[in-house]
């Protein structure tokens, strides 16, 4: 799904790896790792990881970015739960992701809400 939803950007590559992030970054020639932070609890975890990555290999720097306020509450778990309970996630994820969620998750046991409810 990631490859499909990012194919319109020629400068984006989707990849998977095993092992340490800093080792993968060096293999790819990356000097920076970009991480998103939604809340203070994310920051505490991400700071710990960034400092450890720096200790493992100081050539790789970590940059933190905050999302727009409209997305600061968003998480994959919430999106899955909303979809599983029959709610619409069309304003939260790409159309392909919404279709896959509907295909993979069991049908809700209640009537889906409409936007007016």
C-alpha positions as CSV (number, residue, x, y, z in Angstrom):
1,X,0.0,0.0,0.0
2,X,2.8,2.4,0.8
3,X,4.4,1.9,-2.7
4,X,1.0,2.5,-4.3
5,X,0.2,5.6,-2.3
6,X,3.6,7.2,-2.8
7,X,4.3,6.4,-6.4
8,X,3.3,9.9,-7.6
9,X,6.5,11.2,-5.9
10,X,9.6,10.3,-7.8
11,X,11.9,11.2,-4.8
12,X,10.2,8.7,-2.4
13,X,11.3,5.2,-2.0
14,X,9.6,2.5,0.2
15,X,12.0,-0.1,1.6
16,X,12.2,-2.6,4.5
17,X,15.2,-3.6,6.5
18,X,16.3,-5.8,9.4
19,X,18.7,-4.7,12.1
20,X,19.7,-1.3,13.4
21,X,18.3,1.8,11.8
22,X,21.7,3.5,11.8
23,X,23.3,0.6,9.9
24,X,20.6,0.8,7.3
25,X,20.9,4.5,7.0
26,X,24.7,4.2,6.4
27,X,24.1,1.5,3.8
28,X,21.7,3.8,2.0
29,X,24.0,6.8,2.2
30,X,21.6,8.7,4.4
31,X,22.9,11.3,6.8
32,X,19.5,12.1,8.4
33,X,16.6,10.2,9.8
34,X,13.3,12.0,9.9
35,X,10.9,11.1,12.7
36,X,7.4,12.4,13.4
37,X,6.3,13.3,16.9
38,X,2.6,13.6,17.8
39,X,2.7,14.1,21.6
40,X,5.1,14.5,24.5
41,X,5.0,10.7,25.1
42,X,6.3,10.2,21.5
43,X,9.0,12.7,22.2
44,X,10.4,10.9,25.2
45,X,10.6,7.6,23.3
46,X,12.0,9.2,20.1
47,X,14.6,11.2,22.0
48,X,15.9,8.1,23.7
49,X,16.1,6.3,20.4
50,X,17.8,9.3,18.7
51,X,20.4,9.5,21.4
52,X,21.2,5.8,21.2
53,X,21.4,6.0,17.4
54,X,23.9,8.9,17.8
55,X,25.9,6.8,20.3
56,X,26.0,3.9,17.8
57,X,26.9,6.1,14.9
58,X,27.3,9.8,15.1
59,X,27.3,10.2,11.3
60,X,23.5,9.8,11.3
61,X,21.5,12.7,12.7
62,X,17.8,12.6,13.7
63,X,15.4,15.4,12.9
64,X,12.0,15.6,14.6
65,X,8.9,17.0,12.9
66,X,5.5,17.8,14.4
67,X,2.3,17.1,12.4
68,X,-0.3,19.7,11.7
69,X,-2.7,20.0,14.6
70,X,-5.4,18.2,12.6
71,X,-3.3,15.1,12.6
72,X,-1.7,15.1,16.0
73,X,-4.2,12.7,17.5
74,X,-4.0,10.3,14.6
75,X,-2.6,6.7,15.0
76,X,-2.9,3.5,13.0
77,X,-4.7,1.9,16.0
78,X,-7.4,4.5,16.1
79,X,-7.9,4.3,12.3
80,X,-8.3,0.5,12.5
81,X,-10.7,0.8,15.4
82,X,-12.9,3.4,13.7
83,X,-13.0,1.3,10.5
84,X,-13.7,-1.9,12.4
85,X,-16.6,-0.2,14.2
86,X,-18.1,1.0,10.9
87,X,-16.9,4.6,11.0
88,X,-15.6,6.4,7.9
89,X,-11.8,7.0,7.7
90,X,-12.0,8.6,4.3
91,X,-10.8,11.9,5.7
92,X,-7.9,10.2,7.6
93,X,-6.2,7.9,5.1
94,X,-5.8,7.5,1.3
95,X,-8.6,5.7,-0.6
96,X,-6.5,2.6,-1.1
97,X,-6.0,2.2,2.6
98,X,-9.7,2.7,3.4
99,X,-10.5,0.0,0.8
100,X,-8.0,-2.5,2.3
101,X,-9.2,-1.8,5.8
102,X,-12.8,-2.6,4.7
103,X,-11.6,-5.8,3.0
104,X,-9.5,-7.1,5.9
105,X,-11.5,-6.1,8.9
106,X,-14.7,-8.0,9.8
107,X,-18.0,-6.2,9.0
108,X,-19.3,-4.1,12.0
109,X,-22.2,-5.5,14.0
110,X,-24.0,-2.2,13.8
111,X,-25.1,0.2,11.2
112,X,-22.3,2.6,10.2
113,X,-22.7,6.2,11.3
114,X,-23.3,8.9,8.8
115,X,-21.5,12.3,8.9
116,X,-24.6,14.0,10.3
117,X,-24.9,11.7,13.3
